[in-house]
Amino acid sequence: MSNLDMKEAIKMLAAEKNISEETLLQSSRFG
């Protein structure tokens, strides 16, 4: 999976959960 695909997936997930991409990245990084 390319880095761009990853970013798009994160954007969609963030939109779905109605949170920011940064919040999503932090939560996935820390467990």
GUPA-939767 format. One record per residue: residue number from 1; residue in three letters; x, y, z of N, C-alpha, C, O in turn. Coordinates in nm, 2 decimals, padded with zeros to 4 digits. Example, Ala and Ser with C-alpha at 12.3 -4.5 7.8 and 13.67 -1.06 7.14 Angstrom:
BEGIN
SITE   resi   resn     n.px     n.py     n.pz    ca.px    ca.py    ca.pz     c.px     c.py     c.pz     o.px     o.py     o.pz
SITE      1    Ala    01.32   -00.57    00.78    01.23   -00.45    00.78    01.32   -00.33    00.78    01.42   -00.33    00.85
SITE      2    Ser    01.28   -00.22    00.71    01.37   -00.11    00.71    01.29    00.00    00.79    01.34    00.11    00.80
//
This chain:
BEGIN
SITE   resi   resn     n.px     n.py     n.pz    ca.px    ca.py    ca.pz     c.px     c.py     c.pz     o.px     o.py     o.pz
SITE      1    Met    00.08   -00.12    00.00    00.00    00.00    00.00    00.09    00.12    00.00    00.18    00.14    00.08
SITE      2    Ser    00.06    00.21   -00.09    00.15    00.33   -00.10    00.11    00.43    00.01    00.01    00.43    00.07
SITE      3    Asn    00.20    00.53    00.03    00.19    00.63    00.13    00.06    00.71    00.10   -00.01    00.75    00.20
SITE      4    Leu    00.04    00.74   -00.02   -00.08    00.82   -00.06   -00.21    00.75   -00.03   -00.30    00.81    00.02
SITE      5    Asp   -00.21    00.62   -00.06   -00.33    00.54   -00.02   -00.36    00.54    00.13   -00.47    00.55    00.17
SITE      6    Met   -00.25    00.53    00.20   -00.26    00.54    00.35   -00.32    00.67    00.39   -00.41    00.67    00.48
SITE      7    Lys   -00.27    00.78    00.33   -00.32    00.91    00.37   -00.47    00.92    00.34   -00.55    00.98    00.42
SITE      8    Glu   -00.51    00.87    00.22   -00.65    00.87    00.18   -00.74    00.79    00.28   -00.85    00.83    00.31
SITE      9    Ala   -00.69    00.67    00.31   -00.76    00.59    00.41   -00.78    00.66    00.54   -00.89    00.65    00.60
SITE     10    Ile   -00.67    00.72    00.59   -00.68    00.80    00.71   -00.78    00.91    00.71   -00.86    00.93    00.80
SITE     11    Lys   -00.78    00.98    00.59   -00.88    01.09    00.57   -01.02    01.04    00.58   -01.11    01.10    00.64
SITE     12    Met   -01.05    00.92    00.51   -01.18    00.87    00.51   -01.22    00.82    00.65   -01.33    00.84    00.69
SITE     13    Leu   -01.13    00.76    00.72   -01.16    00.71    00.86   -01.19    00.83    00.95   -01.28    00.82    01.03
SITE     14    Ala   -01.11    00.93    00.94   -01.12    01.05    01.02   -01.26    01.11    00.99   -01.33    01.15    01.09
SITE     15    Ala   -01.30    01.12    00.87   -01.43    01.18    00.83   -01.54    01.09    00.88   -01.64    01.14    00.93
SITE     16    Glu   -01.52    00.96    00.88   -01.62    00.87    00.92   -01.65    00.88    01.07   -01.76    00.88    01.12
SITE     17    Lys   -01.54    00.89    01.15   -01.54    00.90    01.29   -01.56    01.05    01.34   -01.58    01.08    01.46
SITE     18    Asn   -01.56    01.14    01.24   -01.57    01.29    01.27   -01.46    01.34    01.37   -01.49    01.41    01.46
SITE     19    Ile   -01.34    01.29    01.34   -01.23    01.34    01.42   -01.12    01.39    01.32   -01.12    01.36    01.20
SITE     20    Ser   -01.02    01.46    01.38   -00.91    01.50    01.29   -00.81    01.39    01.26   -00.80    01.29    01.33
SITE     21    Glu   -00.74    01.41    01.15   -00.64    01.31    01.11   -00.53    01.30    01.21   -00.49    01.19    01.24
SITE     22    Glu   -00.50    01.41    01.27   -00.39    01.40    01.38   -00.43    01.32    01.49   -00.36    01.24    01.54
SITE     23    Thr   -00.56    01.34    01.54   -00.61    01.26    01.65   -00.61    01.11    01.61   -00.57    01.03    01.69
SITE     24    Leu   -00.65    01.08    01.49   -00.65    00.94    01.44   -00.51    00.88    01.44   -00.49    00.77    01.48
SITE     25    Leu   -00.42    00.96    01.39   -00.28    00.91    01.38   -00.22    00.89    01.52   -00.15    00.79    01.54
SITE     26    Gln   -00.25    00.98    01.61   -00.20    00.96    01.75   -00.26    00.84    01.82   -00.18    00.76    01.88
SITE     27    Ser   -00.39    00.82    01.80   -00.45    00.71    01.87   -00.40    00.58    01.81   -00.39    00.48    01.88
SITE     28    Ser   -00.38    00.57    01.68   -00.33    00.45    01.62   -00.18    00.42    01.66   -00.14    00.31    01.67
SITE     29    Arg   -00.11    00.53    01.68    00.03    00.51    01.72    00.05    00.46    01.86    00.14    00.38    01.89
SITE     30    Phe   -00.04    00.51    01.95   -00.03    00.47    02.09   -00.12    00.36    02.13   -00.14    00.33    02.25
SITE     31    Gly   -00.17    00.29    02.03   -00.25    00.17    02.07   -00.39    00.17    02.03   -00.46    00.08    02.06
//
